[in-house]
Amino acid sequence: MNLTFTFSGVASTIYIGEAIGDIHAIIGDIAGGARLLVCDENTAGIAAKIVASGQTQGAQAMAQPCGICALPDGESAKNWANAEKILKAAIDAGLGRDGVFIGVGGGVITDMTAFVASVYMRGAKLALVPTTLLGMVDAAVGGKTGFDLFGIKNCIGTFYPSPLIIMSLESLSTLPGREWKSGFAELLKTAVLDADDGFLDRVGRLSDAFSSPDFPANLLQDNFLRGELLACIARSVEIKGRVVEEDPEETGTRRRLLNLGHTFGHALEASAGLGLLTHGEAVAWGIARACELGQSLGVTSAGRAEKIMRLLDSFGYETRAPHPNMKDTGRFMDALFNDKKKKAGKLTFIVPERRGCGAVFIEKNEKTERERIIHIINGGAT
């Protein structure tokens, strides 16, 4: 299954399929010189398999020199020091402007690889191979790159769409349960954005498989469930792709809809300590707070909020307020209003509507609205 979008004038083709073995031939079609595969400790084996598969195909696949740069695992690796490590590896591998950076991993790896590609010799070629569910349905799609700095998530970054993104279900077979859970949060987020609740219901049906002791084998080995997962991934990519096409660099309000749960979620990640929670865990908690904010503002109906909360609960997310890892209200609010997406002193909160979502803008210094947010994140306490 292939999907093609145009982001800021760049054609981005996304392959969604079954086997890792298909990857080398697709990457081999990229014209250019040397290649550098960037991975982490968890995906080094997949990167090595891609290189080995390409070498057996000769000039038609990975005939050019190909190096591997392995980073530590986790959000704590998303920093400037590791961006420098990738840059040094690229120079050592002999990459010129015709070289290709290939990011093989989750959102940390694809964000970091894309950022380095965007600044290396003023822009090098790029291919992404997301190996987590979150990477497939969100992080690798749409052209946002970056890393964390000064305790602020994605403080540094660029817009640099990848012309080629390759998604393989085989790469999910060894994904830890917590990372699956993180990815399902982004699937749920995108399903809430959809005007058709059929997608939301479809994602909800996967929660039964997720709660089974046989997970993930039951999901990946059952033909029907595997087909449902592929359909959910494709629908999520399609929704995000179409939104980004309309507003590729978030200059309007359209792309901001993709931030459902993220304004609250990013502040939770930062105030708890980056890396303590997975991105999806924080987003799920943020979606719950967005439902409460929407109800408080009279935008989200009680029935809509209850349906979304039931789905969050079915996947076992922590939705209580205050969150057990939220250190203190002041630290959370500082992180909230340092959000890189604020404009003209206003924060954007995305809240569910009867179908889909809408944006709400809150002034940084508006006392009443600040009190409303504090009330929500503290579970009604002030």
C-alpha positions in Angstrom: 0.0 0.0 0.0 1.5 3.4 -1.0 0.3 6.9 -0.1 1.8 10.1 -1.6 1.6 13.6 -0.2 3.1 16.9 -1.0 4.6 18.8 2.0 5.9 22.3 1.2 6.5 21.3 -2.4 8.3 18.0 -1.4 6.6 14.8 -2.7 6.6 12.3 0.2 5.8 8.6 -0.7 4.9 6.3 2.2 5.1 2.6 1.8 3.0 0.5 4.2 3.7 -3.2 4.0 4.7 -6.4 5.8 8.4 -7.3 5.6 11.7 -5.7 6.5 13.2 -7.5 3.5 11.4 -5.1 1.1 13.1 -2.1 2.5 16.5 -2.4 0.9 15.2 -2.4 -2.6 13.1 0.7 -2.1 16.0 2.6 -0.5 18.3 1.3 -3.3 16.2 3.3 -5.8 17.4 6.6 -4.2 20.0 8.1 -6.5 23.0 9.3 -4.7 26.3 8.5 -3.0 27.1 7.1 0.4 24.4 6.3 2.9 24.3 6.5 6.7 21.8 4.4 8.7 21.0 5.9 12.1 19.5 3.6 14.7 19.4 3.0 18.4 20.3 0.0 20.5 16.9 -1.6 19.9 17.0 -1.2 16.1 20.6 -1.9 15.4 19.6 -5.5 14.3 17.1 -4.1 11.8 19.6 -1.6 10.4 22.2 -4.4 10.0 19.6 -6.6 8.2 18.8 -3.7 5.8 22.5 -3.3 5.0 23.1 -7.1 4.6 20.0 -7.5 2.4 21.1 -4.6 0.2 24.6 -6.0 -0.2 23.3 -9.3 -1.5 21.4 -7.4 -4.3 24.5 -5.7 -5.7 24.3 -2.5 -7.7 20.5 -2.5 -7.8 20.2 -2.0 -4.1 22.8 -0.8 -1.6 25.9 -0.8 -3.7 27.1 2.5 -2.4 29.1 2.7 0.9 26.8 2.4 3.9 27.7 3.3 7.5 25.7 2.8 10.7 25.5 5.2 13.6 23.8 3.7 16.7 22.6 6.1 19.4 21.5 5.2 23.0 17.8 4.3 23.4 15.1 6.7 24.8 14.1 10.3 25.0 17.2 11.2 26.9 19.2 10.6 23.7 17.3 13.3 21.9 19.9 16.0 22.4 22.5 18.2 20.7 25.4 15.9 21.6 23.8 13.0 19.7 23.0 15.3 16.7 26.8 16.0 16.6 27.4 12.3 16.8 25.3 11.7 13.7 27.0 14.6 11.9 30.5 13.1 12.7 29.4 9.7 11.5 28.2 11.2 8.3 31.5 12.9 7.7 33.4 9.7 8.6 31.2 7.7 6.1 32.0 10.2 3.4 28.5 11.6 2.8 28.4 14.5 0.4 25.3 16.5 -0.5 24.2 13.5 -2.6 24.4 11.2 0.4 21.4 9.7 2.1 20.5 9.7 5.8 18.3 6.7 6.7 16.6 6.9 10.1 15.7 3.4 11.4 13.8 3.5 14.7 11.1 5.3 16.7 10.3 8.9 16.9 13.5 9.9 18.6 15.6 8.4 15.8 13.4 9.7 12.9 13.3 13.2 14.4 17.0 13.4 15.0 18.0 11.9 11.7 15.7 14.2 9.8 17.1 17.2 11.7 20.7 16.3 10.8 19.8 15.7 7.2 18.2 19.1 7.0 21.3 20.9 8.2 24.1 18.7 6.8 25.8 20.6 4.0 22.6 22.7 3.8 20.4 19.7 3.2 21.0 16.1 2.3 18.7 13.3 1.1 16.6 11.5 3.6 14.6 8.3 4.1 12.8 7.2 7.2 12.1 3.6 8.4 9.9 4.0 11.5 9.9 0.8 13.6 7.4 1.8 16.3 3.7 2.2 16.0 4.0 5.8 17.2 6.7 6.5 14.6 4.5 5.1 11.9 1.2 6.9 12.7 2.7 10.2 13.8 6.4 11.0 14.3 7.8 10.1 10.9 5.0 11.7 8.9 4.7 15.4 8.1 8.3 16.9 8.1 8.8 18.0 11.7 12.3 17.4 13.0 14.2 18.3 16.2 15.5 17.5 19.6 15.1 18.5 23.2 17.1 21.4 24.8 16.9 23.3 28.1 14.3 20.8 29.3 11.9 21.8 26.6 10.7 19.1 24.3 11.6 19.6 20.6 12.9 23.1 21.4 15.2 22.9 18.4 14.0 21.8 15.0 13.2 22.3 11.3 10.6 21.4 8.8 12.2 18.9 6.4 9.8 16.4 4.9 11.2 13.0 4.0 10.6 12.0 0.3 10.6 8.4 1.4 9.0 6.7 4.4 8.9 2.9 4.7 6.7 1.2 7.3 6.9 -2.6 7.9 4.7 -4.6 10.3 7.6 -7.0 10.7 9.5 -4.4 12.6 6.8 -4.2 15.2 7.1 -7.9 16.2 9.7 -7.2 19.0 8.2 -3.9 20.1 7.8 -3.8 24.0 4.3 -3.5 25.3 4.8 0.0 26.7 5.9 1.2 23.2 2.8 -0.4 21.6 0.7 1.5 24.2 2.5 4.7 23.4 1.6 4.3 19.7 -2.0 3.4 20.4 -2.4 6.8 22.1 -1.4 8.6 18.8 -3.8 6.3 16.9 -6.6 7.3 19.3 -5.7 11.0 18.9 -6.0 10.8 15.2 -9.2 8.8 15.3 -10.7 11.5 17.5 -9.8 14.1 14.9 -11.7 12.1 12.2 -15.2 13.3 11.4 -16.2 9.7 11.1 -16.4 7.8 14.4 -15.9 4.5 12.5 -12.1 5.0 12.8 -12.4 5.6 16.5 -14.5 2.5 17.0 -12.0 0.5 14.9 -9.1 1.5 17.1 -11.2 0.7 20.1 -11.6 -2.9 18.9 -7.8 -3.3 19.0 -7.9 -2.8 22.7 -9.2 -6.3 23.2 -6.1 -7.7 21.5 -3.8 -5.4 23.4 -5.2 -6.6 26.8 -4.7 -10.3 25.9 -1.7 -12.2 27.4 -0.9 -13.3 23.9 -0.2 -9.7 22.7 1.4 -8.9 20.3 1.5 -12.3 18.7 -2.3 -12.4 18.6 -2.4 -9.1 16.7 0.3 -9.8 14.2 -0.4 -13.4 13.5 -4.2 -13.3 13.1 -5.0 -12.3 9.5 -8.1 -10.3 10.4 -6.4 -8.3 13.3 -3.3 -7.7 11.3 -5.5 -6.3 8.5 -7.3 -4.1 11.0 -4.0 -2.8 12.3 -2.7 -2.0 8.8 -6.0 -0.3 8.0 -5.7 1.9 11.2 -2.1 2.8 10.4 -3.0 3.7 6.8 -6.0 5.8 7.9 -4.0 7.6 10.5 -1.3 8.4 8.0 -3.9 9.6 5.5 -5.6 11.9 8.0 -2.3 13.4 9.1 -0.9 13.7 5.6 -4.0 15.6 4.3 -3.9 18.0 7.3 -0.2 18.7 6.8 -0.7 19.3 3.1 -3.1 22.1 3.9 -0.8 23.7 6.6 2.7 22.2 6.2 4.5 24.6 8.6 1.7 25.3 11.1 1.3 28.9 10.0 -2.5 28.6 10.1 -4.7 26.7 12.5 -5.3 23.5 10.5 -2.1 21.6 11.5 -2.6 22.6 15.1 -5.5 20.1 15.3 -2.8 17.4 15.3 -1.8 18.7 18.7 -4.8 17.2 20.5 -3.5 16.1 23.9 0.0 17.5 23.2 -0.2 20.9 24.9 -1.0 19.2 28.2 1.1 16.2 27.4 4.3 18.0 26.5 4.0 20.0 29.8 3.6 16.8 31.7 6.6 15.2 30.0 8.8 18.3 30.8 7.6 18.8 34.4 7.9 15.1 35.3 11.3 14.9 33.7 11.8 14.1 30.0 12.0 10.4 29.5 10.2 9.3 32.6 6.9 8.9 30.7 6.6 7.8 27.1 5.3 10.4 24.7 2.1 8.4 24.2 1.4 8.0 27.9 1.7 11.8 28.2 -0.5 12.4 25.2 -3.2 10.1 26.5 -3.3 12.0 29.8 -3.4 15.2 27.7 -6.4 14.0 25.7 -8.3 13.3 28.9 -7.5 16.9 30.1 -8.6 18.2 26.7 -11.9 16.5 27.1 -12.4 18.2 30.5 -11.3 21.6 29.1 -13.8 21.2 26.2 -16.6 20.4 28.6 -15.6 23.3 30.9 -15.9 25.6 27.8 -19.1 24.1 26.6 -17.5 22.7 23.4 -17.3 19.0 24.2 -20.5 17.2 25.1 -20.5 14.9 28.1 -21.3 11.9 25.8 -18.4 12.6 23.5 -16.0 13.0 26.4 -17.3 9.8 28.1 -16.7 7.8 24.9 -13.2 9.0 24.5 -12.4 8.4 28.2 -13.8 4.9 28.0 -11.4 4.1 25.1 -8.4 5.6 27.0 -9.3 3.4 30.0 -9.6 0.3 27.8 -6.0 0.7 26.9 -5.0 1.2 30.5 -3.8 4.7 30.3 -3.3 6.8 33.4 -6.0 9.5 33.1 -6.3 10.7 36.7 -5.6 14.4 37.6 -3.3 15.3 39.0 -1.0 12.8 37.3 1.1 10.8 39.8 4.3 12.0 38.1 3.3 15.7 38.0 5.8 17.2 40.5 4.0 20.4 41.2 1.6 22.8 39.6 4.0 25.7 39.2 6.5 23.6 37.4 3.8 22.2 35.1 2.5 25.7 34.3 6.0 27.0 33.6 6.4 24.1 31.1 3.0 24.7 29.7 3.6 28.4 28.8 7.1 27.6 27.5 5.4 25.5 24.8 7.1 26.3 21.5 3.7 26.4 19.7 2.4 29.5 21.6 2.0 32.6 19.4 1.4 36.2 20.4 1.3 35.1 24.0 -1.5 32.6 23.3 -1.6 28.9 23.8 -3.6 26.6 21.5 -5.6 23.9 23.1 -7.4 21.4 20.9 -10.6 20.0 22.3 -13.0 17.4 20.9 -16.2 18.5 19.3 -19.3 16.4 18.4 -17.3 15.2 15.4 -13.7 15.9 15.0 -11.9 18.7 16.9 -11.6 22.4 17.2 -9.0 24.9 18.5 -9.3 27.1 21.6 -6.9 29.9 22.2 -6.0 31.0 25.7 -4.1 34.1 26.6 -0.9 33.6 28.6 -1.8 36.3 31.2 -5.5 35.8 31.3 -6.0 35.0 35.0 -9.4 33.4 34.6 -8.2 30.9 32.0 -5.0 30.1 33.9 -7.2 29.3 36.9 -9.3 27.0 34.7 -6.3 25.1 33.5 -4.9 24.8 37.0 -8.3 23.5 38.2 -8.3 20.9 35.4 -4.8 19.6 35.9 -5.3 19.3 39.6 -8.5 17.3 39.2 -10.7 20.0 40.6 -8.4 21.1 43.3 -7.0 24.7 43.3 
